[in-house]
Amino acid sequence: MGRDECAVRKTTDILTAFLEEKGFCNHCYHNFVSVLGLLIGIGQGEAVPGDLTLIEELSRSAVISCRCGRAGEVADKFLTVLQSHRDDFIVHIENRVCPAGQCPRLIPAPCQAACPAGIDIPNYVALVGQGRYREALELIREDVPLPGVLGRICEHPCQQACRRGQVDNPIPICSLKRLAYDRGAEKEAPPPPERKHPERVAVVGAGP
């Protein structure tokens, strides 16, 4: 597969072609229809992290219970793609982005595509516009740990890609990130660490 090919789309096509044929048993049909539904969900941004494991379990179940002898061949085809391009599936599930741009619902806006951190810019800008600063801040923190710092020093390549700039001026995305932090973090206590680590860390160097 080339870089411009989507692994999720590839596996979906493999399974769709199989299910359009005839001559397979009910065990194959029911298991692989469930797998196809999960693959379609991944391509539409509706998946959850456990779906990859469930796909593998359903495929193994189809092979074990198969009565027509065809499950092994088709399972090998799409599981090979899944295992060799697992990162592609994870990006679809966790980031809701299709790197190859072949899943229409998962093509990022130009500003988000230009952001090195892949922050969900359209949605946090919308939340800031509604005055929902805390929610905007939580959304930003899903991708970056220091939104207050980035809102002040980021070189904002996202604004160069903003299509509003083709009409008049680009949206001040970086300033809105700073506003989300300044308003959303007011009187906010630092979040407690998820767990303590015995190791000690020293930071050498300087910078903001």
MOPEQUI-V686506 format. One record per backbone hydrogen bond with DSSP energy under -0.5 kcal/mol. CO is the residue of the C=O (numbers start at 1). NH is the residue of the N-H. E is the energy in kcal/mol with one decimal. If there is no record, write none. Layout:
co;nh;e
CO;NH;E
CO;NH;E
This chain:
co;nh;e
2;5;-1.6
5;7;-0.6
6;10;-2.2
7;11;-2.4
8;12;-2.1
9;13;-2.4
10;14;-2.1
11;15;-2.3
12;16;-2.5
13;17;-2.4
14;18;-1.7
15;19;-2.5
16;20;-1.3
17;21;-0.5
18;21;-1.3
25;29;-2.2
26;30;-2.7
27;31;-1.9
28;32;-2.8
29;33;-2.3
30;34;-1.5
31;35;-2.0
32;36;-2.6
33;37;-2.1
34;38;-1.8
35;39;-2.4
36;40;-2.6
37;41;-1.9
38;42;-2.0
39;43;-2.1
40;44;-1.0
41;46;-3.1
41;47;-0.6
42;45;-1.1
48;51;-2.3
49;52;-0.9
50;54;-2.0
51;55;-2.4
52;56;-2.0
53;57;-2.3
54;58;-2.7
55;59;-2.0
56;60;-2.2
57;61;-2.3
58;62;-2.2
59;63;-2.1
60;64;-2.5
61;65;-2.5
62;66;-0.9
70;74;-1.5
71;75;-2.7
72;76;-2.3
73;77;-1.6
74;78;-2.0
75;79;-2.5
76;80;-1.7
77;81;-1.3
78;82;-2.3
79;83;-2.8
80;84;-2.0
81;85;-1.5
83;86;-0.7
85;88;-0.8
85;89;-1.3
86;90;-2.4
87;91;-2.4
88;92;-1.9
89;93;-2.3
90;94;-3.4
90;95;-0.5
91;95;-1.6
91;96;-0.6
91;97;-1.1
92;96;-0.6
97;99;-0.7
98;101;-1.8
102;104;-0.7
103;106;-2.5
104;107;-0.9
106;98;-2.5
106;108;-0.7
109;113;-2.6
110;114;-1.6
111;115;-0.8
112;115;-0.5
115;118;-1.3
119;121;-2.4
120;124;-1.9
121;125;-2.6
122;126;-1.7
123;127;-2.1
124;128;-2.3
125;129;-2.2
126;130;-1.1
127;132;-2.6
128;131;-1.8
131;133;-1.4
132;136;-2.1
133;137;-2.6
134;138;-2.3
135;139;-2.0
136;140;-2.2
137;141;-2.4
138;142;-0.6
139;142;-0.9
140;143;-1.9
140;144;-1.8
146;150;-2.3
147;151;-2.2
149;152;-1.8
149;153;-1.9
150;154;-2.0
156;159;-1.0
156;160;-0.7
157;161;-1.1
158;162;-0.7
162;165;-1.4
163;166;-1.7
164;167;-1.8
164;168;-2.3
171;173;-2.6
172;176;-2.0
173;177;-1.8
174;178;-2.0
175;179;-2.4
176;180;-2.4
177;181;-1.9
178;182;-3.1
179;183;-2.6
180;184;-2.2
181;185;-2.5
183;186;-0.7
185;188;-2.2
187;189;-0.5
202;204;-0.6
